[in-house]
Amino acid sequence: MNADTRTDTGTDTHAAHVVVIGGGIAGLAAAHRLLSSGVRVTLLEATAQLGGKLLAGEIAGAPVDLGAESMLARRPEAVDLARAVGLADRLQPPATTTASVWTRDALRPMPKGHVMGVPGGADALSGLLSAEGLARIEHERDLPPAELGDDVAVGAFVAERLGREVVDRLVEPLLGGVYAGDAYRISMRAAVPALFEAARTHGSLLDGVREIQHRAAQQPETGPVFLGLEGGIGTLPLAVADAVRAGGGEILTETPVTSLRRVTREDRESGAGGTPVWEIVADGRPLLADGVILAAPAWSASALLAAESPAASAELAAVEYASMALVTLAFRRSDLAGRLPAGSGFLVPPVDGRTIKASTFSGQKWSWVSDAAPDLFLLRTSVGRYGEEDHLQREDSELVDVSLSDLGAATGLTVGPVASEVTRWVGGLPQYPVGHLARVARVRDAVAKLPGLRVCGAAYDGVGIPACIGSGRRAADEIIATAPLVPGTVRDGRE
């Protein structure tokens, strides 16, 4: 176990002890929440790096995010947590939110007035769709009333109602940017719940979208939709970890958990008699706890639950993941000389057959990026979607070359970078196919039968940062409220 992150010896060892397995943002949020209730917390992370897909790094000496680079501000959890750990003065909105879609051999303005790519009409889509595609939208009200059932794939349903072009040119790249997935498989109920509910109550999908737009106009949101952090979103988990340590929590990195089982302290072999506790074998050593929060990826949680909850384990084993890579490039600003278009970047529909699926012009999107390295221009591309992981087998240099080739075709960029960095996220994003929410409900029903155990993370309630934080907090609150956390049950925690 890596002991460089141990807490002070002044921790109250008579308090109930909860172990959090997984040091991504969900696990860190759970640990932070537990400490506010006076629970003694130990967080175990298998790797040397905290934060999961939130990773701060640098390129050519300039700070940059090598993972997620913004968080939804319209949900409160991430912003609240950032403020709670002292980052309020570093919250920063994008300098520009204007984006494009690179499709049909041109960069076209991202249309407004849609719900995750689903329009309320054809007016704003001229140029993005063909004449036939635009006409197809207008025929939607001639179709029989929509029927969704308990769930439906976003792409399949929208294609049926509005035509495939809407999906292929707009819905697919937008959803792909969130899930790195296939819109024709992704659950509408899980990924776009407002659209799902609107479509269920209207015979016309267009009417459903317009109702959502009308409600939004009646109660306009103030403030930015997204926020970043000066220094990078990757600094958030590090600040949360510091707050956990300061609150008396213990964080152990490079500490993989290999076993999880319900035992009694008096007879750990047979489980007979005495007070039941959880035994966690971490890095080959046993650790006892009153409660456990599993904040690990679905495949890892599945393995750990195999003995105690075969039903939950089987459901989690069926959760699929997409892998992707981020290619970060640094250019001399003087070399670009206005070669790149204005805006925050562009999305790329898979139907166009390109390798990259998006590019973010970090040097234009975030003021802190340009302020930290005024002589450099940083941008990044993303490569890889569900079912297209073969791209990740390429060498770093190949991914850089193909990114430059696509950037050149999209923008006319011909100069080379002064530095590059390739970050691979293997198994990075869980997929939310039709029926995903029902699967999550079955997992939680099975886990609820195990006293003192809860699960959280991107596989359950959403892949965005606020959703993951909310998932961690929910798990912590349920542990505190329902688990038999008897102070003094596990005083030392180690055998």
Secondary structure, DSSP 8 states (H G I E B T S, - for coil): -BGGG---TTS-TTS-EEEEE--BHHHHHHHHHHHTTT-EEEEE-SSS-SBTT--EEEETTEEEESS---EESSSHHHHHHHHHTT-GGGEE--S---EEEEETTEEEE--SSEETTEESSSGGGBTTB-HHHHHHHHTGGGS-----TT--BHHHHHHHHH-HHHIIIIIHHHHHHHHSS-TTTBBHHHH-HHHHHHHHH-S-HHHHHHHHHHHHHHS---S-SEEEETT-TTHHHHHHHHHHHHTT-EEEBS--EEEEEEEESS-TTT--SS-EEEEEEETTEEEEESEEEE-S-HHHHHHHHTTT-HHHHHHHHT--EEEEEEEEEEEEHHHHTT-S-SSSEEE--GGG--SEEEEE-HHHH-HHHHHH-TTEEEEEEEE--TT-GGGGGS-HHHHHHHHHHHHHHHH------SEEEEEEEEEEEE--BTTHHHHHHHHHHHHTTSTTEEE-SHHHH-SSHHHHHHHHHHHHHHHHHHS---TTSSSS-B-
